[in-house]
Amino acid sequence: MEITKDIKRTAKVKEIRRDGSRWYYVVDIDGVEYDIKMYDYQKPLPQPDSITCIISNDPFFDGRKKVKQDLVPIIAAQYKVGEVYTFKVRKSRTGLGLNAVSDEGFEFILENPKKKRYEERQSIECKILSINGTKVITTEVEKKTSAVLSTNSFISP
């Protein structure tokens, strides 16, 4: 199959394979097996019959097919704009910003307009600002502090 642009295709899952700490779905597409990265939340789940994949030609590998899991429906089912979720902070792979990493293994853009300093792997509460396919933008939810004032009354005899 010659691919000129990315296509989506449902692929039969033959098995789950583990290589050290990495887990993969082994899928069959046109008689060729591909290892498809599993996300953390998928590891304890039963093996699905099939998954939706995105297939593209990868110019860095002599035009061979590159196959990955279609994350659009997964992200849409797990996250909602305006909702708050717990993430861990990680420096982006480009070094140009920060990302918010979910327990499920997804990595999203963390907007940081106040240039707040974070520690690597620090847990923070983030609100989902937008979802556009697999591009998700989050921002930390400011914690509101409240003070409790009390007065002590002394009654003198």
Secondary structure, DSSP 8 states (H G I E B T S, - for coil): ---SS-EEEEEEEEEEEEETTEEEEEEEETTEEEEEE--GGGTTS---SEEEEEEEE-GGGTT-EEEEE--HHHHHHH--TT-EEEEEEEE-TTSSSEEEE-TTS-EEEEE-TT-----TT-EEEEEEEEEETTEEEEEE-----------------
